[in-house]
Amino acid sequence: MTVTRSARVGWRTVARSAKVGALLVAWLATVVPAGAQSSSNGAAASQSAAIEAALAKVAPSLVRIHVVMVSYEDGREIKREASGSGTIITAEGHVVTNHHVAGKTKAIICTLPTKEEVPAELVGTDPLSDIAVLKLKPATPRTFPAAKFGDSSTLRVGDRVLALGSPLALSQSVTMGIVSNTEMIMPGMFWPFNRMTLEGEDVGSIVRWIGHDAAIFGGNSGGPLVNMSGQIVGVNEISLGLSGAIPADLASEVATALIEHGRVRRGWIGLEIQPLLTSSTTKRGALVGGTIEGSPAAKAGFASGDVLLALGGHDVDVRFAEEIPPFNQLVMRLPPGKTVEATVLRGTERKTFRVTPEDRENAEAPVREITAFGITASDLTSWTAKELRRASTAGVHVMGIRPGAAADGAKPSLETGDVIVSVDGEDVKTVQGLVDLTDRVVRGRTEPLAVLVAFDRKAERLLTVIELARPGLQDPGLEARKAWIPIAVQTLTPELSEKLGVDGRKGVRVTRVLGGSATAAGLQVGDLILAIDGDPIEASQPSESELFETMIRQYKIGGTVTLTTMRGKEERPVKVQLESSPRLPREMKKYEDPNFEFRARNVAEMDRAQLTVPVGDKGVLVEAVREGGWAALAHLADGDVILSVDGDPVPDVDVLKKKMEAIAATKPRSVVMHVRREFRTFFVEMQTGWR
């Protein structure tokens, strides 16, 4: 109540203030000199013209990016739709955006300001700086309007900036604000949660964000921050109360490297530095916290407690946390393999070291799903090998286990964090090596194959047996046919019998006539069935509705029974020939597609009745769609009836299986299904991710 009341009071206060404000503005309009009004109007017009001029240089290059992104959960590759923003930066159609928008994707579509949709491919991505570059791939090659990068180092607090993008996947938009901070970092008070990591990389280790108050939301990521000259001065990335953009100087450098080389080559010396301690008497430099074992810095002679004064001809001064990213950029710009000098202060003595940077490796390797094992896994990098206390990067790092899959069912089962080192005595050094070995041993097999897997778990070397090539869905076979009358019924409860004027009678009521012998016998919806060949149907509770079917099953198929029925007040006998019961849904043959991750089965007669599938429609019923698969992304749903695939009819699952296997062999970019959902029919286009 207090909250509600306070909210109302606040609203009234705002409303009252708004009225007072409106009156004040009206009064001011009467007392402010005409010259002042003219000056104010002129300033507003000038600002509006400046905004329009800036937008004219960038807006034609703005794109909305729609992606199918992948993540890895519970031993599966999960696909989800997402969107972000980007800017065309070359006439050839290169687009700069964020790594977290487009760095891990299976499909990319860019929407231009003209609303044209153009496919794109990933040129390169850099999780450390959260920058990625795409390349537009129109059907006919052409040039595109390109925006220009500006010099972000010239930005000053208070400068006006524009944030362009597609918030919440809406059409392109622009918001305006001012630069609030040119050296924004994650606050140390939030430790240990003051890191933004992507694929194991600490983005804040090299990025000092441009803080600004132009509003950005989900979907703005990757869009440009623009100065009033119409130049890109940042790439919007985060919102922490203030919005944060990656400075254009860094974004441009990374984008150029990705376009030219497909990757960013960086130097690494393995030196851990931190700001000078407040108790330090040294006025300038960076405190060496330590070195990575075996690193170039360790080999050069750096030691904990040294104060680094210069590196590669550049003075070093790190007194505050805001000065760490520029230092890390300095180190990473050192050419790998080229020796540089470093000056340190050790106690009161100056020392000079010669250090040779190495090529910096990514913190984590890409993850991949290995279906035969039911795991997701990655190669080991030098970083992950160090974390796991391993002497080398040989082996396959298990990142996730699919519940119920082969690796989960082994005894002992594999666990996240294990490292697979061999299969049946053959060494496994990489994920690709494990995939190739698995394909080789299971190819052409129809029976399960047990393999001996050696893996490391912390300091232990364990063995387990994993069963590969497990059989897929099996034909459930046929159940014995029983006698059946093609009708659906409900129990005649005491309440119903009273309202229908047959108080005290027991039996069932016909709710649907499914044709066949029931129609021939003249049965209708609403008829009451009280007895079969004179035997009363003792059903009076809803749970007893199957009693009628149970009694009918005691007879022989093809025989005839006499039903005691009642229509209105008239009781009359009805002779009905017994048919063979139809196949049940659980008896239908099934097919599960491993690529698009859906399961379908043949349509049962009961499905036609329950799902109102027309008798003339020949197709297969979708029984399950796995979340995160291509079928789910295309919005195929449980209960849909697939009528055709790429224009070819699929009357049963055998035809569907052959069609989907042919598609897997040719690997098209998309697959089109004609689908019935209830009384509607439409087309579903599934992306494939095959390149």
Legacy VTK file of the C-alpha trace (Angstrom):
# vtk DataFile Version 3.0
C-alpha trace
ASCII
DATASET POLYDATA
POINTS 691 float
0.000 0.000 0.000
2.792 2.406 0.888
4.478 1.831 -2.437
1.238 2.348 -4.320
0.498 5.485 -2.423
3.969 6.861 -2.944
3.710 6.114 -6.639
0.447 8.030 -6.827
1.839 10.963 -4.909
4.854 11.042 -7.176
2.645 10.975 -10.264
0.517 13.809 -8.980
3.623 15.802 -8.141
4.983 15.324 -11.638
1.654 16.214 -13.170
1.392 19.339 -11.018
4.974 20.282 -11.852
4.266 19.753 -15.532
1.309 22.136 -15.335
3.376 24.717 -13.472
6.171 24.254 -15.988
3.797 24.756 -18.885
2.485 27.975 -17.322
6.050 29.136 -16.659
7.031 28.536 -20.273
3.960 30.412 -21.462
4.792 33.324 -19.131
8.406 33.371 -20.233
7.256 33.528 -23.826
5.516 36.785 -22.961
8.411 38.406 -21.135
11.588 37.148 -22.894
12.798 39.672 -25.424
12.168 38.801 -29.062
15.858 38.916 -29.794
16.584 36.259 -27.163
13.839 34.034 -28.585
15.266 34.455 -32.036
18.736 33.551 -30.768
17.394 30.405 -29.038
15.511 29.324 -32.140
18.589 29.891 -34.221
20.717 27.743 -31.927
18.158 24.937 -32.050
18.011 25.132 -35.829
21.803 25.089 -36.027
22.019 22.007 -33.779
19.333 20.239 -35.784
21.226 20.963 -38.998
24.448 19.623 -37.453
22.700 16.407 -36.394
21.204 15.936 -39.847
24.592 16.502 -41.473
26.266 13.955 -39.176
23.546 11.366 -39.724
23.727 11.812 -43.488
27.315 10.540 -43.398
26.642 7.420 -41.291
22.982 6.383 -41.473
23.235 4.952 -45.046
25.929 2.574 -43.717
23.998 1.330 -40.687
22.847 -2.315 -40.739
20.659 -4.451 -38.500
22.261 -7.863 -38.004
20.087 -10.957 -37.553
22.035 -14.072 -36.600
21.633 -17.684 -35.638
24.133 -17.865 -32.794
25.383 -20.996 -31.070
26.131 -21.839 -27.478
26.958 -25.139 -25.833
24.888 -26.517 -22.968
24.578 -30.004 -21.477
26.652 -31.608 -24.215
24.688 -30.056 -27.081
25.133 -27.282 -29.573
22.215 -24.905 -28.981
21.120 -22.518 -31.721
19.244 -19.303 -30.962
18.146 -16.249 -32.891
19.693 -12.927 -31.896
20.166 -9.472 -33.332
22.557 -6.581 -33.125
23.854 -3.643 -35.121
26.819 -2.840 -37.308
28.306 -0.310 -39.712
29.577 -0.736 -43.266
33.183 0.506 -43.268
34.358 -0.379 -46.807
32.801 -0.005 -50.219
33.289 -3.767 -50.663
30.762 -4.371 -47.879
32.804 -5.048 -44.745
30.741 -4.491 -41.594
32.190 -3.843 -38.146
30.220 -5.096 -35.128
30.771 -6.827 -31.783
32.158 -10.331 -31.345
29.334 -11.095 -28.933
26.863 -10.255 -31.730
28.317 -12.229 -34.630
31.443 -14.060 -33.489
29.768 -17.451 -32.886
27.136 -17.823 -35.561
25.774 -20.297 -38.080
23.886 -17.836 -40.287
23.963 -14.037 -40.709
21.504 -11.721 -42.465
22.021 -7.950 -42.588
19.153 -5.516 -43.147
20.228 -2.318 -44.902
18.572 1.088 -44.355
16.677 0.428 -47.606
15.122 -2.623 -45.821
16.934 -4.941 -48.244
18.139 -8.149 -46.610
21.634 -9.264 -47.632
23.400 -12.463 -46.460
26.771 -12.007 -44.802
29.681 -14.169 -43.745
32.104 -13.832 -40.853
35.508 -12.540 -41.996
37.137 -12.672 -38.587
36.429 -12.112 -34.927
38.388 -11.032 -31.870
36.848 -11.820 -28.469
39.586 -9.930 -26.578
38.444 -6.580 -28.012
34.861 -7.765 -28.705
35.173 -6.742 -32.359
34.071 -8.792 -35.377
34.006 -8.065 -39.099
31.405 -9.379 -41.558
31.315 -9.263 -45.348
28.055 -8.598 -47.168
27.388 -11.177 -49.897
24.719 -9.766 -52.242
23.469 -11.871 -55.150
25.082 -9.386 -57.534
28.395 -7.787 -56.471
28.178 -4.033 -55.919
29.620 -1.228 -53.828
28.125 0.033 -50.587
28.097 3.401 -48.815
30.846 3.283 -46.171
31.199 5.303 -42.995
34.576 6.603 -41.817
36.381 6.138 -38.512
37.314 9.276 -36.589
40.024 9.892 -33.980
38.554 8.828 -30.642
41.560 10.227 -28.761
40.304 13.758 -29.491
37.011 13.195 -27.634
36.471 15.345 -24.571
33.965 15.075 -21.740
30.894 17.055 -22.765
31.225 16.449 -26.521
27.908 15.625 -28.178
27.643 12.134 -29.675
25.007 10.086 -31.493
24.359 6.379 -30.885
22.934 4.554 -33.903
21.614 1.003 -33.987
18.619 -1.302 -33.860
17.539 -1.566 -30.213
15.515 -4.704 -29.435
15.771 -5.665 -33.155
13.567 -2.707 -34.081
14.201 -0.551 -37.134
17.303 1.602 -37.158
17.233 4.439 -34.637
19.395 7.217 -33.220
19.784 8.662 -29.718
21.860 11.658 -28.655
23.950 12.348 -25.562
27.281 13.633 -24.380
30.609 11.990 -23.620
30.664 11.390 -19.865
33.976 9.560 -19.449
36.782 8.848 -21.898
38.531 6.273 -19.669
35.698 4.116 -18.309
36.672 0.762 -16.772
34.894 -1.862 -14.677
34.774 -0.619 -11.058
37.215 -2.407 -8.764
34.652 -2.329 -5.941
32.721 -5.038 -7.777
35.624 -7.517 -7.564
35.629 -10.423 -8.373
32.731 -9.685 -10.716
34.335 -6.660 -12.367
35.413 -8.524 -15.487
33.686 -8.849 -18.830
34.933 -12.124 -20.311
34.239 -13.543 -23.771
35.642 -16.994 -24.647
37.912 -16.687 -21.621
39.278 -13.280 -22.691
39.067 -10.282 -20.346
37.773 -7.515 -22.624
38.522 -4.851 -20.022
42.198 -5.789 -20.043
42.676 -3.804 -23.273
39.479 -1.711 -23.591
38.825 1.593 -21.851
35.270 2.373 -22.816
33.966 5.747 -23.913
31.227 6.401 -21.364
28.266 8.378 -22.703
24.633 8.959 -21.845
23.069 8.366 -25.261
20.553 5.611 -24.533
21.419 2.129 -25.854
19.538 -1.122 -25.331
19.844 -4.781 -26.289
20.256 -4.823 -30.063
22.348 -1.620 -30.116
25.487 -3.724 -29.584
27.899 -3.281 -32.473
26.309 -0.031 -33.632
28.377 3.136 -34.115
28.953 5.990 -31.701
29.242 9.040 -33.945
30.643 12.535 -33.377
29.028 15.664 -34.794
31.342 15.459 -37.802
29.670 12.202 -38.853
32.643 9.980 -37.973
32.632 6.691 -36.055
34.366 7.370 -32.736
33.268 4.174 -30.987
31.472 0.836 -31.271
28.690 0.560 -28.702
29.018 -2.498 -26.483
27.761 -2.214 -22.893
25.382 -0.324 -20.638
26.233 0.059 -16.942
24.032 3.009 -16.086
26.277 4.843 -18.537
26.550 3.430 -22.026
29.981 2.198 -23.069
31.611 2.168 -26.507
34.886 0.597 -27.645
37.108 3.480 -28.828
37.342 3.801 -32.593
41.159 3.847 -32.519
41.183 0.292 -31.143
38.152 -0.896 -33.147
39.655 0.379 -36.417
43.020 -1.290 -35.717
41.364 -4.631 -34.963
38.960 -4.410 -37.919
41.828 -3.708 -40.326
43.759 -6.745 -39.057
40.692 -8.976 -39.387
40.025 -7.806 -42.954
43.648 -8.221 -44.027
44.628 -11.371 -42.107
41.452 -12.909 -40.657
42.934 -12.615 -37.152
44.709 -10.173 -34.865
48.337 -11.052 -34.262
49.515 -9.875 -30.865
52.703 -10.045 -28.872
52.861 -11.770 -25.485
55.619 -11.722 -22.892
53.829 -13.257 -19.883
54.341 -10.276 -17.596
51.784 -9.617 -14.846
51.712 -5.936 -13.900
49.591 -3.843 -11.547
49.407 -0.192 -10.465
52.090 1.057 -8.116
51.153 0.486 -4.501
50.045 3.533 -2.533
52.919 2.860 -0.144
55.492 2.879 -2.952
58.123 5.612 -2.943
58.613 5.203 -6.692
57.037 8.056 -8.623
56.667 6.390 -12.012
56.406 2.913 -13.546
54.359 -0.282 -13.244
54.680 -2.852 -10.482
55.590 -6.364 -11.650
53.323 -8.771 -9.798
54.928 -11.822 -11.367
55.657 -13.726 -14.551
54.093 -16.769 -16.193
56.313 -19.830 -15.862
58.277 -20.434 -19.052
57.207 -17.110 -20.573
59.516 -14.653 -22.379
59.393 -12.332 -19.346
60.446 -15.153 -17.027
63.288 -16.103 -19.354
64.391 -12.464 -19.617
64.829 -12.211 -15.837
61.838 -10.182 -14.631
60.981 -10.784 -10.965
58.098 -9.970 -8.640
58.565 -6.551 -7.104
60.406 -5.045 -10.070
59.114 -1.677 -11.274
58.933 -1.533 -15.064
60.019 1.903 -16.302
60.234 1.417 -20.067
59.419 -1.219 -22.670
60.304 -1.256 -26.353
61.328 2.393 -26.294
58.144 3.582 -24.561
58.004 4.999 -21.042
55.695 3.055 -18.744
53.560 4.629 -16.022
50.764 2.666 -14.341
49.653 4.342 -11.148
45.930 3.762 -11.576
43.720 0.916 -12.838
42.664 3.082 -15.800
46.261 2.947 -17.077
46.431 -0.858 -17.318
44.561 -1.243 -20.666
46.911 1.157 -22.529
49.909 -0.754 -21.139
48.447 -4.085 -22.266
47.858 -2.604 -25.715
51.512 -1.524 -25.783
52.661 -5.075 -25.010
50.319 -6.664 -27.521
51.531 -4.336 -30.292
55.088 -5.623 -29.868
55.966 -7.697 -32.968
56.282 -11.401 -32.096
59.832 -12.647 -32.566
61.444 -9.184 -32.426
63.545 -8.616 -29.326
62.967 -5.388 -27.394
64.630 -3.799 -24.371
62.966 -3.289 -21.003
64.186 -1.116 -18.139
63.243 -2.001 -14.571
63.989 -0.681 -11.142
64.906 -3.435 -8.688
65.295 -1.843 -5.292
67.482 1.128 -6.063
69.232 -0.485 -9.027
68.211 -0.003 -12.664
68.404 -3.106 -14.840
67.971 -3.630 -18.568
66.457 -6.847 -19.939
66.076 -8.085 -23.482
62.770 -9.841 -24.045
61.443 -11.513 -27.200
57.627 -11.486 -27.464
55.823 -14.610 -28.607
52.661 -14.880 -30.696
49.767 -14.565 -28.257
47.358 -17.509 -28.305
43.610 -17.224 -27.689
42.579 -18.102 -24.140
40.118 -20.797 -25.231
39.700 -22.979 -28.325
36.368 -23.254 -30.189
33.882 -25.756 -28.774
32.370 -28.512 -30.918
29.640 -31.103 -30.417
30.705 -34.744 -30.837
27.389 -36.524 -31.328
28.661 -40.105 -31.149
29.967 -39.542 -27.617
27.196 -37.159 -26.587
29.657 -34.474 -25.491
30.831 -31.003 -26.371
34.592 -30.590 -26.347
37.467 -28.326 -27.330
41.168 -28.495 -27.956
43.503 -27.469 -25.163
45.251 -24.114 -25.459
48.425 -23.267 -23.584
46.257 -21.276 -21.160
43.823 -24.126 -20.427
46.727 -26.589 -20.229
48.320 -24.403 -17.539
45.019 -24.165 -15.654
44.692 -27.964 -15.732
48.346 -28.431 -14.754
49.108 -30.325 -17.961
52.523 -30.550 -19.551
51.207 -30.260 -23.123
48.117 -29.286 -25.126
47.513 -32.849 -26.377
44.063 -34.215 -25.558
40.376 -33.347 -25.884
38.861 -31.173 -23.160
35.302 -32.258 -22.273
33.110 -29.159 -21.903
29.676 -30.743 -21.438
27.805 -34.080 -21.287
24.424 -34.785 -22.833
22.214 -36.581 -20.283
21.511 -40.177 -21.321
24.064 -40.161 -24.147
26.946 -42.618 -24.608
29.462 -40.752 -22.433
26.876 -40.261 -19.687
25.950 -43.956 -19.660
29.528 -45.214 -19.332
30.785 -46.578 -16.003
32.488 -44.463 -14.891
30.841 -41.729 -16.939
32.770 -38.818 -18.382
32.471 -35.478 -16.583
32.928 -31.865 -17.569
36.628 -30.996 -17.234
37.926 -34.471 -18.138
40.591 -34.735 -20.845
40.293 -37.648 -23.290
43.750 -38.926 -24.242
43.138 -42.165 -26.171
40.472 -44.429 -27.688
41.186 -48.167 -27.980
44.877 -47.462 -27.417
45.110 -44.835 -30.161
46.283 -41.416 -28.927
43.840 -38.544 -29.303
45.454 -35.107 -29.485
42.718 -32.863 -30.910
38.947 -32.666 -31.286
39.271 -33.224 -35.040
41.399 -36.278 -34.358
38.696 -37.714 -32.071
35.997 -37.010 -34.663
38.011 -38.660 -37.442
38.792 -41.702 -35.294
35.130 -42.066 -34.281
33.898 -41.782 -37.861
36.388 -44.428 -38.935
35.438 -47.021 -36.313
31.640 -46.627 -36.521
31.249 -46.148 -40.282
28.822 -48.670 -41.713
28.057 -50.335 -38.391
24.511 -51.311 -37.465
25.397 -52.753 -34.070
26.784 -50.877 -31.030
30.570 -50.792 -30.656
32.224 -50.651 -27.228
35.503 -48.701 -27.145
38.045 -48.309 -24.364
38.543 -44.631 -23.527
41.416 -43.319 -21.418
40.951 -39.914 -19.836
42.534 -37.705 -17.203
40.537 -36.347 -14.293
42.708 -33.952 -12.329
45.747 -36.047 -11.341
44.187 -39.449 -12.167
44.359 -41.488 -15.400
41.040 -43.370 -15.652
39.614 -45.911 -18.078
35.998 -46.422 -19.134
34.075 -48.277 -21.827
31.795 -46.169 -24.031
29.254 -47.721 -26.376
29.279 -45.955 -29.743
26.954 -46.367 -32.733
23.939 -46.899 -30.522
20.860 -47.825 -32.546
18.436 -45.025 -33.332
14.677 -45.206 -33.188
13.379 -48.722 -33.666
10.127 -49.762 -35.361
7.819 -50.292 -32.370
6.089 -53.207 -34.108
2.380 -53.969 -34.175
0.129 -54.736 -31.287
-2.524 -57.437 -31.658
-5.619 -56.118 -33.438
-8.846 -56.151 -31.483
-12.519 -55.642 -32.271
-13.543 -51.988 -32.458
-16.488 -49.739 -33.245
-15.384 -46.447 -34.847
-16.893 -44.071 -32.308
-15.709 -41.989 -29.337
-17.723 -42.038 -26.131
-18.005 -40.474 -22.676
-19.376 -41.961 -19.453
-23.037 -41.361 -18.653
-22.591 -39.943 -15.146
-25.494 -39.644 -12.662
-25.550 -35.901 -13.221
-25.787 -36.328 -17.000
-28.443 -39.057 -16.786
-30.597 -36.832 -14.578
-30.376 -33.829 -16.911
-30.986 -36.021 -19.981
-34.143 -37.428 -18.436
-32.859 -40.992 -17.992
-32.206 -40.790 -14.280
-30.571 -43.914 -12.864
-29.397 -45.333 -16.202
-25.731 -46.304 -16.744
-23.703 -46.497 -19.952
-21.907 -44.234 -22.369
-22.776 -41.345 -24.655
-21.519 -41.108 -28.268
-19.367 -37.979 -28.696
-18.033 -38.602 -32.196
-18.781 -40.928 -35.115
-15.650 -41.830 -37.079
-17.367 -43.382 -40.080
-17.220 -47.014 -41.184
-19.644 -49.475 -39.608
-20.795 -46.909 -37.029
-22.095 -44.624 -39.756
-23.606 -47.578 -41.627
-25.472 -48.606 -38.476
-26.937 -45.118 -38.112
-25.234 -44.170 -34.854
-25.230 -40.427 -34.122
-23.564 -38.049 -31.708
-25.702 -37.898 -28.584
-26.933 -41.501 -28.712
-26.770 -43.312 -25.384
-25.437 -46.909 -25.386
-26.718 -48.842 -22.376
-25.868 -52.500 -23.151
-23.985 -54.792 -25.558
-25.858 -57.962 -26.536
-27.950 -57.483 -23.421
-24.975 -57.050 -21.059
-25.330 -53.731 -19.194
-22.487 -51.231 -19.449
-21.877 -50.504 -15.767
-20.173 -47.164 -16.307
-21.180 -44.172 -14.219
-17.862 -42.382 -13.433
-15.648 -40.426 -15.873
-12.747 -42.797 -15.160
-14.816 -45.707 -16.497
-15.064 -44.396 -20.062
-12.836 -47.224 -21.391
-15.214 -49.919 -20.134
-17.158 -49.811 -23.412
-13.997 -50.411 -25.489
-12.891 -53.200 -23.129
-16.227 -55.013 -23.550
-16.087 -54.682 -27.347
-12.542 -56.119 -27.462
-13.878 -59.429 -26.118
-15.600 -60.063 -29.453
-14.104 -61.237 -32.725
-13.235 -58.874 -35.541
-15.916 -59.062 -38.245
-18.625 -60.216 -35.859
-21.852 -58.360 -35.150
-23.153 -57.025 -31.832
-26.499 -55.542 -30.856
-26.252 -52.289 -28.950
-29.085 -51.167 -26.713
-29.274 -47.464 -27.499
-31.468 -44.540 -26.523
-32.130 -41.486 -28.663
-34.287 -38.973 -26.861
-36.833 -41.071 -24.936
-36.819 -43.939 -27.440
-34.883 -47.094 -26.639
-33.945 -49.195 -29.654
-31.523 -51.963 -30.660
-28.774 -51.216 -33.201
-26.749 -53.907 -34.948
-23.127 -52.971 -35.679
-20.423 -54.946 -37.444
-17.114 -54.920 -35.537
-14.063 -53.563 -37.317
-10.350 -54.118 -36.642
-8.978 -51.536 -34.240
-6.700 -49.001 -35.940
-3.003 -48.780 -35.167
-2.328 -46.646 -32.116
-0.050 -43.585 -32.260
2.572 -45.451 -30.217
2.703 -48.155 -32.898
3.562 -45.751 -35.711
6.985 -45.927 -37.319
9.230 -43.002 -36.355
12.174 -41.080 -37.747
14.536 -38.732 -35.880
16.597 -36.277 -37.891
20.028 -35.606 -36.334
20.774 -32.467 -38.337
17.588 -30.472 -37.829
16.757 -32.154 -34.501
13.119 -33.133 -34.821
11.244 -36.442 -34.570
8.306 -37.442 -36.773
6.077 -40.489 -37.184
3.421 -41.784 -39.498
-0.079 -40.414 -39.002
-2.473 -42.724 -37.134
-6.223 -42.770 -37.693
-6.664 -41.451 -34.181
-4.487 -38.473 -35.123
-6.855 -37.604 -37.943
-9.722 -37.598 -35.475
-7.966 -35.762 -32.662
-5.907 -33.295 -34.714
-8.529 -32.790 -37.452
-6.124 -33.928 -40.159
-8.136 -34.227 -43.393
-8.405 -37.772 -44.761
-6.905 -36.664 -48.068
-3.760 -35.210 -46.488
-0.791 -37.543 -46.686
2.108 -36.551 -44.503
4.050 -37.255 -41.320
3.281 -35.966 -37.847
5.932 -33.996 -35.955
6.153 -35.640 -32.552
8.964 -33.618 -30.959
11.179 -30.635 -31.802
14.359 -30.248 -29.778
14.933 -26.785 -28.376
17.931 -25.035 -29.874
17.889 -27.005 -33.151
17.371 -25.739 -36.699
13.769 -26.989 -36.772
12.955 -25.110 -33.578
14.514 -21.938 -34.972
12.249 -22.227 -38.021
9.264 -22.581 -35.633
8.357 -26.130 -36.598
6.166 -27.345 -33.734
4.906 -30.526 -32.092
1.691 -31.603 -33.784
2.556 -30.127 -37.196
1.982 -32.375 -40.216
4.779 -32.210 -42.808
3.192 -32.528 -46.249
6.267 -32.018 -48.432
9.985 -31.231 -48.256
11.508 -29.020 -50.956
8.406 -29.669 -53.053
8.509 -33.473 -52.783
5.542 -35.132 -50.994
6.384 -37.139 -47.864
3.470 -39.553 -47.309
5.325 -41.559 -44.644
8.515 -41.554 -42.579
10.357 -43.891 -44.959
10.058 -41.276 -47.697
10.918 -38.503 -45.231
14.053 -40.355 -44.101
15.303 -40.816 -47.667
14.629 -37.166 -48.433
16.418 -35.879 -45.340
19.404 -38.189 -45.944
19.664 -36.830 -49.502
19.564 -33.283 -48.110
22.353 -34.132 -45.647
24.466 -35.372 -48.542
23.979 -32.255 -50.714
24.086 -29.738 -47.822
21.908 -26.919 -49.170
21.717 -23.546 -47.421
18.056 -24.036 -46.518
15.224 -26.583 -46.612
11.566 -25.709 -47.194
8.737 -27.750 -45.677
5.046 -27.432 -46.489
3.252 -27.862 -43.178
-0.307 -28.173 -41.877
-1.021 -26.791 -38.411
-4.630 -27.381 -37.407
-6.686 -25.865 -40.265
-3.876 -23.734 -41.727
-1.128 -24.644 -44.170
2.076 -22.671 -44.632
5.767 -23.014 -45.515
8.621 -23.382 -43.040
12.133 -22.493 -44.217
14.867 -24.088 -42.113
18.403 -22.728 -42.271
21.106 -25.380 -42.262
24.382 -23.806 -41.202
26.099 -25.811 -43.940
28.544 -23.615 -45.848
LINES 1 692
691 0 1 2 3 4 5 6 7 8 9 10 11 12 13 14 15 16 17 18 19 20 21 22 23 24 25 26 27 28 29 30 31 32 33 34 35 36 37 38 39 40 41 42 43 44 45 46 47 48 49 50 51 52 53 54 55 56 57 58 59 60 61 62 63 64 65 66 67 68 69 70 71 72 73 74 75 76 77 78 79 80 81 82 83 84 85 86 87 88 89 90 91 92 93 94 95 96 97 98 99 100 101 102 103 104 105 106 107 108 109 110 111 112 113 114 115 116 117 118 119 120 121 122 123 124 125 126 127 128 129 130 131 132 133 134 135 136 137 138 139 140 141 142 143 144 145 146 147 148 149 150 151 152 153 154 155 156 157 158 159 160 161 162 163 164 165 166 167 168 169 170 171 172 173 174 175 176 177 178 179 180 181 182 183 184 185 186 187 188 189 190 191 192 193 194 195 196 197 198 199 200 201 202 203 204 205 206 207 208 209 210 211 212 213 214 215 216 217 218 219 220 221 222 223 224 225 226 227 228 229 230 231 232 233 234 235 236 237 238 239 240 241 242 243 244 245 246 247 248 249 250 251 252 253 254 255 256 257 258 259 260 261 262 263 264 265 266 267 268 269 270 271 272 273 274 275 276 277 278 279 280 281 282 283 284 285 286 287 288 289 290 291 292 293 294 295 296 297 298 299 300 301 302 303 304 305 306 307 308 309 310 311 312 313 314 315 316 317 318 319 320 321 322 323 324 325 326 327 328 329 330 331 332 333 334 335 336 337 338 339 340 341 342 343 344 345 346 347 348 349 350 351 352 353 354 355 356 357 358 359 360 361 362 363 364 365 366 367 368 369 370 371 372 373 374 375 376 377 378 379 380 381 382 383 384 385 386 387 388 389 390 391 392 393 394 395 396 397 398 399 400 401 402 403 404 405 406 407 408 409 410 411 412 413 414 415 416 417 418 419 420 421 422 423 424 425 426 427 428 429 430 431 432 433 434 435 436 437 438 439 440 441 442 443 444 445 446 447 448 449 450 451 452 453 454 455 456 457 458 459 460 461 462 463 464 465 466 467 468 469 470 471 472 473 474 475 476 477 478 479 480 481 482 483 484 485 486 487 488 489 490 491 492 493 494 495 496 497 498 499 500 501 502 503 504 505 506 507 508 509 510 511 512 513 514 515 516 517 518 519 520 521 522 523 524 525 526 527 528 529 530 531 532 533 534 535 536 537 538 539 540 541 542 543 544 545 546 547 548 549 550 551 552 553 554 555 556 557 558 559 560 561 562 563 564 565 566 567 568 569 570 571 572 573 574 575 576 577 578 579 580 581 582 583 584 585 586 587 588 589 590 591 592 593 594 595 596 597 598 599 600 601 602 603 604 605 606 607 608 609 610 611 612 613 614 615 616 617 618 619 620 621 622 623 624 625 626 627 628 629 630 631 632 633 634 635 636 637 638 639 640 641 642 643 644 645 646 647 648 649 650 651 652 653 654 655 656 657 658 659 660 661 662 663 664 665 666 667 668 669 670 671 672 673 674 675 676 677 678 679 680 681 682 683 684 685 686 687 688 689 690
